[in-house]
Amino acid sequence: MVVVFLAGMAAGTINTVVGSGTLITFPILLAFGVPPVTANVSNTIGLVPGVASGALGYRRELRGQRTRALRLGSASLTGGILGAVLLLVLPSSAFKAIVPALILLGLVLVVLQPQISAWVNSRHEGARGEFGPWWVWPSVFGTGVYGGYFGAAQGVILMGVLGSGIADGLQRLNALKNVLAGIVNGVAGIIFVLVAHVDWTVAVLIAAGSVIGGQLGATVGRRLSPVVLRIVIVAVGLAALTSFMLR
């Protein structure tokens, strides 16, 4: 219980700063014998309060973004619903086959985050409009589908999309990213509560830890070395891949 709580705290911090907290909590739940789909469902529910906590910590950067958040939030809402439904409708064997690829994708995105950030910065000069070009909305929708189904590195994908299409400061876009990821996790969590099997002990422990982590991510986490965070995430993600291969 202590380990799961601490994992939730770490995930809450990393989700706010980097956006890959699931790569911390998910493999730890697998290591304790929680079935993959149940682990994913319980983890998604548990991380909802942490994402909300992180968004609250970034409330200053959210000022003036209400209309933008509402428009793009509709993409996250519909995408999150579809992703959650896919998780529940597809057989568990499909989840076991797909998740290693998703974890690997998440790890690649985390490792390449400096290059993604540099590309984002180079695109700022050509980005126009409060909502960006036409492809931003469907890209946020696609990210929502991914997030509703699994969600590791959802935040990294969102930062790539938002930064390349919307001309605004990266801290403001990071605050918007937290809101959009929160919508995806929130709507998927509601669906899972209603129709899926949830390990409530796990969900509550992760929720308690992620709330604290969300505040840490919005304050102390901004000063943490991104290199250290990426090393931790990659190490745990590789452990998750190994765990899947041995199951």
Buried (B, 14 or more C-beta within 10 A) or exposed (E): EEEBBBBBBBBBBBBBBBBBBBBBBBBBBBEEEBBBBBBBBBBBBBBBBBBBBBBBBBEEBBEEBEEBBEBBBBBBBBBBBBBBBBBBEBEEEEBBEBBBEBBBBBBBBBBBBEEBBEEBEEBBEEBEEEBBBEEBBEBBBBBBBBBBBBBBBBBBBBBBBBBBBBBBEBEBBBBBBBBBBBBBBBBBBBBBBEEBEBBEEBBBBBBBBBBBBBBBBBEEBBEBEEEEBBEBBBEBBBBBBEBBEEE
